[in-house]
Amino acid sequence: MCGGGPWNPGEATDDTQMAVHVADSLLEHHALDLPDIFVRFQRWADDSPKDIGLQTRAVLSRGLPWDQAAADHYRSGHQAAGNGSLMRATPSAVYFAPDGLQVSMNAARQIAALTHGDPAAWEGTAIFHELVRVALSGESPLDAVPETLAAIHPDQRERYSVVLDKDWHPTQATEFNGAVWPCLGSAVWALRTTSSYEDALRAAVDLGGDTDTVATVTGGLAGAVYGLSAIPVRWTEPLHVPLPGGGGRVLRLPHLLDLARALAG
């Protein structure tokens, strides 16, 4: 919350901005409207956000329809397993949690596929959805890892089994944590090896690398486990989300709480 680079203290990055656009679409349409989410992403990307992932920018600026752009990007380079679909997944994980494992995981895959053509990104986002769903039900997401792994595509099961194993440590990652599987693995590790929301977030950030995304994934999981009261007030007071593509809105804690309640409602 100290700020740094182009960001002011408490200013959210692209992770939260994209997540808010997902939330707004779900709440306005009362359903999953993939073309609408894609248009919101395009509008956001065109409105000069301070940061945007290279892969996300490449897909959104491709000039192709919502159901073709990510697949075309993947065919052209086969480099599409970044963590950009994972970073924005908390609102949809909350929204679809009441609908059960299959519906929630399938929604995760569909939203991920808007910008990420690699199935690894789809399955990683689906795992996150399910772990949040389990946590919101009052059960342990860590205990649910084996059952969740059984629900993903077999082609992706081995790589996620490695990073979600209880003995795995982020220093064992063979890829930068900007990739979806070490990012998710690092977030689960941070939750597993700490006992509070604050400590989980600190552990995630201290790993370095793509710190805002590893932290936002950790925050989604830890928030579902520990709840709002566990988040330090000194973190929520300066929090603000300038929203490119959102008509000049700047969201602060009351707005975010309203979003959260509506998503859960």
Secondary structure as UniProt FT lines:
FT   TURN            5..6
FT   TURN            9..10
FT   HELIX           14..29
FT   HELIX           34..46
FT   HELIX           54..60
FT   TURN            66..68
FT   HELIX           69..77
FT   TURN            83..88
FT   HELIX           90..96
FT   HELIX           97..99
FT   HELIX           101..112
FT   TURN            113..115
FT   HELIX           119..136
FT   TURN            137..138
FT   TURN            141..144
FT   HELIX           145..150
FT   HELIX           154..163
FT   TURN            166..167
FT   HELIX           170..172
FT   TURN            177..178
FT   HELIX           180..192
FT   HELIX           197..205
FT   TURN            206..207
FT   HELIX           211..226
FT   HELIX           228..230
FT   HELIX           233..236
FT   STRAND          240..242
FT   TURN            244..248
FT   STRAND          250..252
FT   HELIX           253..264
//
